[in-house]
């Protein structure tokens, strides 16, 4: 199965999904540019598209700070009950 990635700034990149037939393997894609759509297709051009991809994934440090803030708030409010 073939994977085509379209980038928000223009351009595209092709790749191959690991596995054969219906026995596809899990995989990941790491890119520096924002991806606007993903298309999975085979030789017969059957497949599906994922369009309008947007949003950013929060970095790990931001999630850690958010978690520490929630824990701190819980410790601050907890003893008052």
SULTA-V247910 format. One record per residue. SS is DSSP state (2 for helix, 1 for strand, 0 for the rest). D_FIRST is the distance of its C-alpha to the first C-alpha in Angstrom with 2 decimals. Layout:
# SULTA-V247910
SS/D_FIRST
SS/D_FIRST
This chain:
# SULTA-V247910
0/0.00
1/3.78
1/6.78
1/10.12
1/13.35
1/16.63
1/19.79
0/23.03
0/25.10
0/23.02
0/20.34
1/16.59
1/14.28
1/10.77
1/8.82
1/6.02
0/5.44
0/7.74
1/8.05
1/7.69
0/7.65
0/9.42
1/10.48
1/8.37
0/10.76
0/12.52
0/12.23
0/14.30
0/14.85
0/18.39
0/19.71
0/23.29
0/22.85
0/22.49
1/19.15
1/19.87
1/16.54
1/12.87
1/10.28
1/6.87
1/5.87
0/4.78
0/7.57
0/10.11
0/9.60
0/9.70
1/8.92
1/11.33
1/13.15
1/15.36
0/18.41
0/21.77
0/20.91
0/24.27
0/26.51
0/27.16
0/26.89
0/30.40
0/31.10
2/32.18
2/35.82
2/36.10
2/34.91
2/37.37
2/40.19
2/39.48
2/39.54
2/42.79
2/44.31
2/43.60
2/45.05
2/48.05
2/48.68
2/48.53
2/51.04
2/53.26
2/53.38
2/53.32
0/56.81
0/58.50
0/57.89
